[in-house]
Amino acid sequence: MALLEVKDLRTSFFTDAGEVKAVNGISFTLDRGKVLGIVGESGSGKSVTAYSIMQILASTGKITGGSILYDGKELVGIGERGMKEIRGNKISIIFQDPMTSLNPTYTIGRQLMEAILLHTSRNKKQAYDRAVEMLRLVNVNEPEKRMKQYPYEFSGGMRQRVMIAMALACEPDILIADEPTTALDVTIQAQILELMKSLQQELGMAIIMITHDLGVVAQLCDEVIVMYAGGICEQGTADEIFYNPRHEYTKGLLRSIPTADTAGTKLQPITGTPIDLLNMPAGCAFAPRCDAAMKICMRQPCPRMEINDQHRAACWMNVKRGVENGSITLDQSAEGEKGGDLDA
């Protein structure tokens, strides 16, 4: 049994302008000890997916459908009392900016101990010892001294280490890291990623890494989900996504990464702007920005197709490729659509 199973999850925000379907029917599983990367541009639904799992959505947000199973237990509809037992104890989250997550008026020690006392049965002395132990685990020097200091006395990297310590203090099965290195410089980013990698191996926990940095994904993740406009456009192992991308959006993301081969040349950004979630197109959400878009892309969303047993993608280009090599017939591919629709 998968540790976490998300089925057809749908989350909307209800605004004065209308319903924004921020997460629109996504499904995935997470096994124990695995690292799952969720990538995509800003506004693709990555963070909302995490907040839906934790059920910490803004007041205008609501899970409108689907299922979230943690170790076989349904979390959707469990209520705030039920989620209090899950948050921190079973599933923890690290946010983008540690300075906005830490209370500037409390010492680091008090905040760490508060989390431990809230989610475990430890007394104050045991909570203090655990807090010191966690600071030492995340390589914070002189932890006893640091316990008495305030967030402003820490650098950005050290604050993020404190957030990781706080998230891991109650030994969760799953750690959700929502762009944990975005606010840090490149050197500190590398240190934090190396720390997370070593902790994951040491503690055997599962991680959901949410990021727009494909370099982070390549370094840490076993499996990858590529999101666009609230949906999953491609899903597979890290090797499959990086070396055999089968959705035009994924290919665009990969083209935009600087490499040794592209040194001195202009990077190729994805043209156009991200989709307006209040005005979704009838077909593929990426079609208006896709250089390879065909007639059918504009009219009908493509179901996710199995490329192999480790890889699925929702792109009509795979159907076209299958038709051309004879592995797919037209009545299989487009449910009666004319072959001309598979032309640009």
ABEGO torsion letter per residue (X at the ends): XBABBBBGBBBBBBBAAEBBBABBGBBBBBBBGBBBBBBEBBGAGAAAAAAAAAGABBAABBBABEBBBBGGBBABGAEAAAAAAABGAABBBBBABAAAABBAABBAAAAAAAAAAAABABBAAAAAAAAAAAAAAAGBBGAAAAAABBAAABBAAAAAAAAAAAAAAAGBABBBBBGAAAABBAAAAAAAAAAAAAAAAAAGBBBBBBBABAAAAAAABABBBBBBGGBBABBEBAAAAAABBABAAAAAAAAABBBAAABGBBBBBBBEBBBBAABBBABBAAAAABAABBAAAAABBBBBBBABAABBBBBAAAAAAAAAAGABBAAAAAGGBBAAAABX
